[in-house]
Amino acid sequence: MSYLKDKVVVVTGGSEGIGKALVDALLQKGAKVATCGRNYDKLYQLQTHYPGKPLLIYTADVSKEIDCQNFIDQTIKLFGTIDIMINNAGLSMRAMFAETEVETLRRLMDVNFWGAVYCTKFALPHILKQRGQIISVSSIAGFRGLPGRSGYSASKYALNGWMEALRTELLYTGVNVMWVCPGFTASNIRNVALDKNAQPQGESPLDEKSLMTAEECASHILHAIEKRKRTLVLTAKGKQTVFMNKFFPALADSLVYKFFFKNGELVK
């Protein structure tokens, strides 16, 4: 029997990408799932794939505290509790800091950091009762600042630091806290990455077909949840980046620059 069977799991940003893959896998494992997103049509399409399944969809912008509170309230009203909170909703960016409007960085922090804070704050009393788990989908950019993604990196560093503090606070409560750092994963996050004016880019600079699939990423995350791990760093390049940045930071600077720039121009 799956560890996740009959568990109540909240997944933010579940209408596409890693979030959708998590919702799909969780329902297949017998979990009760509540998910939110800003696009009702995408959420409705998700729900139509699972008639009769214990799936709550809710239209919410996680950067708004009241939306997060209402989403968690609806989850409790339907399912009665929360066992696992997965903060997955996130935005990226692609622009040099010198050219970037402050609003771009503010929007990234509002979604990537504050969205996780809001949802976890309202879910925490229920998770404590269940001795459950809090998971946040972070990024390699939370270990290593990436050029052209200064605001994204800042938000993920903030997320990692907050999760580490939270894990320590809850160390003897029976609640597990884990942050997940995927490497490049095939999803829609690069297509909707914000430009210097806080507008969606509308395209990805990478060959999405060559990347780890969202389904594979979700499978790794759920396995780590079952094992109640502390952290999860995915992909060989991601693990290499974290290692190099920790032990050879100057060399990491050079390698990261070469990866993201060509002839002095940001290309990835």
C-alpha positions as CSV (number, residue, x, y, z in Angstrom):
1,M,0.0,0.0,0.0
2,S,1.3,3.4,-0.9
3,Y,2.5,5.7,1.8
4,L,0.5,8.4,0.1
5,K,-2.9,6.6,0.0
6,D,-5.6,8.7,1.7
7,K,-3.1,11.4,2.6
8,V,-4.4,14.9,2.0
9,V,-1.9,16.7,-0.1
10,V,-1.9,20.4,-1.2
11,V,-0.1,21.3,-4.4
12,T,0.2,24.9,-5.5
13,G,0.6,25.6,-9.2
14,G,-0.9,22.3,-10.2
15,S,-2.3,23.1,-13.6
16,E,0.9,22.5,-15.6
17,G,4.5,21.4,-15.4
18,I,5.9,19.8,-12.3
19,G,2.7,20.7,-10.3
20,K,0.4,18.9,-12.7
21,A,2.7,15.9,-12.8
22,L,2.6,15.8,-9.0
23,V,-1.2,16.0,-9.0
24,D,-1.4,13.2,-11.6
25,A,1.0,10.9,-9.6
26,L,-0.6,11.7,-6.2
27,L,-4.1,10.8,-7.4
28,Q,-2.8,7.6,-9.0
29,K,-1.3,6.7,-5.6
30,G,-4.6,7.2,-3.8
31,A,-4.0,10.6,-2.3
32,K,-6.6,13.3,-1.8
33,V,-5.4,16.3,-3.6
34,A,-6.1,20.1,-3.4
35,T,-4.5,22.3,-6.1
36,C,-4.6,25.9,-7.1
37,G,-3.6,28.0,-10.1
38,R,-4.4,31.3,-11.7
39,N,-6.0,29.8,-14.8
40,Y,-9.4,28.3,-14.1
41,D,-9.6,26.7,-17.6
42,K,-6.4,24.7,-17.1
43,L,-7.6,23.6,-13.7
44,Y,-11.0,22.6,-15.0
45,Q,-9.3,20.5,-17.8
46,L,-7.2,18.8,-15.1
47,Q,-10.3,18.0,-13.1
48,T,-12.1,16.5,-16.1
49,H,-9.4,13.9,-16.4
50,Y,-10.2,12.6,-13.0
51,P,-14.0,12.2,-12.6
52,G,-14.9,10.9,-9.2
53,K,-11.4,11.3,-7.8
54,P,-10.8,13.3,-4.6
55,L,-9.5,16.4,-6.3
56,L,-10.2,20.0,-5.3
57,I,-9.3,22.8,-7.7
58,Y,-9.3,26.4,-6.7
59,T,-8.4,29.5,-8.6
60,A,-5.9,31.5,-6.7
61,D,-2.8,33.8,-7.1
62,V,-0.4,32.6,-4.4
63,S,1.1,36.1,-4.2
64,K,-2.1,37.3,-2.6
65,E,-2.4,36.3,1.1
66,I,-6.2,36.2,1.1
67,D,-6.2,33.8,-1.9
68,C,-3.9,31.5,0.0
69,Q,-6.1,31.6,3.1
70,N,-9.2,30.9,1.1
71,F,-7.6,28.0,-0.7
72,I,-6.4,26.4,2.5
73,D,-9.8,27.0,4.1
74,Q,-11.6,25.3,1.2
75,T,-9.2,22.3,1.5
76,I,-10.0,21.9,5.2
77,K,-13.7,22.3,4.5
78,L,-13.6,19.5,2.0
79,F,-11.0,17.1,3.4
80,G,-10.9,18.0,7.1
81,T,-7.1,18.2,7.4
82,I,-3.8,18.5,5.6
83,D,-1.0,15.9,5.7
84,I,1.4,17.3,3.1
85,M,1.9,20.9,1.8
86,I,3.8,21.1,-1.5
87,N,4.7,24.7,-2.4
88,N,5.3,24.3,-6.1
89,A,4.0,27.5,-7.7
90,G,6.8,29.6,-9.1
91,L,8.0,32.1,-11.7
92,S,11.3,32.6,-13.4
93,M,12.9,35.5,-15.2
94,R,15.5,36.2,-18.0
95,A,17.0,39.6,-18.0
96,M,20.2,41.4,-16.9
97,F,19.8,43.2,-13.6
98,A,21.0,46.5,-14.9
99,E,18.1,46.5,-17.4
100,T,15.4,45.0,-15.2
101,E,12.6,46.9,-13.6
102,V,12.3,46.5,-9.9
103,E,8.7,45.2,-10.4
104,T,10.1,42.1,-12.0
105,L,12.1,41.2,-8.9
106,R,9.2,42.1,-6.6
107,R,6.8,39.8,-8.6
108,L,9.2,36.9,-8.4
109,M,9.6,37.4,-4.6
110,D,5.8,37.7,-4.1
111,V,5.2,34.4,-5.9
112,N,8.2,32.2,-5.2
113,F,8.8,33.2,-1.6
114,W,5.7,34.9,-0.1
115,G,3.4,32.4,-1.9
116,A,5.1,29.6,0.0
117,V,5.0,31.5,3.3
118,Y,1.3,32.3,3.0
119,C,0.1,28.8,2.2
120,T,2.4,27.2,4.8
121,K,1.3,29.6,7.5
122,F,-2.4,28.7,7.1
123,A,-1.7,25.0,6.6
124,L,0.8,24.6,9.5
125,P,-1.7,24.0,12.4
126,H,-3.2,21.1,10.5
127,I,0.2,19.7,9.5
128,L,1.4,19.8,13.1
129,K,-1.6,17.8,14.2
130,Q,-0.9,15.2,11.5
131,R,2.9,15.2,12.1
132,G,3.0,15.7,8.3
133,Q,5.3,17.3,5.8
134,I,6.1,20.7,4.3
135,I,7.8,20.6,0.9
136,S,8.9,23.5,-1.3
137,V,10.1,23.2,-4.9
138,S,13.1,25.5,-5.0
139,S,15.9,25.5,-7.5
140,I,19.7,25.1,-8.1
141,A,19.4,28.9,-8.2
142,G,18.8,28.7,-4.5
143,F,22.4,27.4,-4.0
144,R,24.1,29.2,-6.8
145,G,23.1,32.7,-8.1
146,L,22.5,32.5,-11.9
147,P,23.1,35.4,-14.3
148,G,20.0,36.8,-16.0
149,R,18.0,35.4,-13.1
150,S,19.0,37.6,-10.2
151,G,15.5,38.0,-8.9
152,Y,14.8,34.3,-9.3
153,S,18.0,33.4,-7.5
154,A,17.2,35.8,-4.7
155,S,13.7,34.4,-4.2
156,K,15.0,30.8,-4.1
157,Y,17.8,31.6,-1.7
158,A,15.2,33.2,0.5
159,L,13.0,30.1,0.2
160,N,15.9,27.7,1.1
161,G,16.9,29.8,4.1
162,W,13.3,30.1,5.3
163,M,12.8,26.3,4.9
164,E,16.0,25.5,6.8
165,A,14.9,27.7,9.7
166,L,11.5,26.2,9.6
167,R,12.9,22.7,9.6
168,T,15.0,23.5,12.7
169,E,12.0,25.1,14.5
170,L,10.0,21.9,13.9
171,L,12.8,19.4,14.4
172,Y,11.1,17.7,17.4
173,T,7.5,18.0,16.4
174,G,7.3,15.1,14.0
175,V,6.9,17.4,11.0
176,N,9.3,16.9,8.1
177,V,10.5,19.9,6.1
178,M,12.2,19.3,2.7
179,W,13.2,21.6,-0.1
180,V,13.6,20.2,-3.6
181,C,16.0,21.7,-6.2
182,P,15.4,20.4,-9.7
183,G,17.9,21.2,-12.4
184,F,16.6,22.2,-15.8
185,T,13.3,20.3,-16.1
186,A,10.9,20.4,-19.1
187,S,8.0,22.6,-18.0
188,N,6.3,25.9,-19.0
189,I,8.3,28.0,-16.5
190,R,10.8,29.3,-19.1
191,N,8.0,30.2,-21.5
192,V,6.3,32.4,-18.9
193,A,9.6,33.7,-17.4
194,L,9.4,37.4,-16.8
195,D,11.4,39.8,-19.0
196,K,13.0,43.1,-17.7
197,N,9.5,44.7,-17.7
198,A,7.8,41.9,-15.7
199,Q,6.1,40.6,-18.9
200,P,6.1,36.9,-19.9
201,Q,8.9,36.0,-22.4
202,G,6.7,33.6,-24.4
203,E,9.5,31.3,-25.4
204,S,12.1,29.0,-24.0
205,P,15.8,29.3,-24.8
206,L,16.5,25.6,-24.1
207,D,15.7,22.4,-26.0
208,E,12.9,21.3,-23.7
209,K,12.9,17.8,-25.2
210,S,16.4,17.2,-23.9
211,L,15.5,18.0,-20.3
212,M,14.3,15.8,-17.4
213,T,10.5,15.4,-17.8
214,A,8.1,16.9,-15.3
215,E,6.8,13.4,-14.7
216,E,10.3,12.1,-13.8
217,C,10.9,15.0,-11.5
218,A,7.5,14.4,-9.8
219,S,8.4,10.8,-9.3
220,H,11.7,11.7,-7.6
221,I,9.9,14.2,-5.3
222,L,7.2,11.7,-4.2
223,H,9.9,9.1,-3.5
224,A,11.8,11.7,-1.3
225,I,8.5,12.5,0.5
226,E,8.0,8.8,1.3
227,K,11.6,8.7,2.7
228,R,11.0,12.0,4.6
229,K,14.3,13.4,3.2
230,R,15.7,16.8,4.1
231,T,16.8,18.0,0.7
232,L,16.6,16.7,-2.9
233,V,19.0,18.0,-5.6
234,L,18.1,16.6,-9.1
235,T,20.1,16.1,-12.3
236,A,23.8,15.5,-12.7
237,K,24.4,19.0,-13.8
238,G,22.5,20.4,-10.8
239,K,24.5,18.2,-8.3
240,Q,27.7,19.2,-10.0
241,T,26.8,22.9,-9.8
242,V,26.0,22.7,-6.1
243,F,29.3,20.8,-5.4
244,M,31.4,23.2,-7.5
245,N,29.9,26.3,-5.9
246,K,30.5,25.0,-2.4
247,F,34.1,23.8,-2.8
248,F,35.4,25.8,-5.8
249,P,33.3,29.0,-6.0
250,A,35.7,31.0,-8.2
251,L,35.8,28.2,-10.8
252,A,32.0,27.9,-10.5
253,D,31.8,31.6,-11.4
254,S,33.7,31.0,-14.6
255,L,31.8,27.8,-15.6
256,V,28.4,29.4,-15.0
257,Y,29.4,32.5,-17.0
258,K,30.5,30.3,-19.9
259,F,27.2,28.4,-19.7
260,F,24.9,31.4,-19.8
261,F,26.9,33.8,-22.0
262,K,28.2,33.8,-25.6
263,N,30.4,36.6,-26.8
264,G,29.4,38.6,-23.7
265,E,25.6,38.2,-24.4
266,L,23.2,36.4,-22.2
267,V,21.9,33.5,-24.3
268,K,20.2,31.0,-21.9
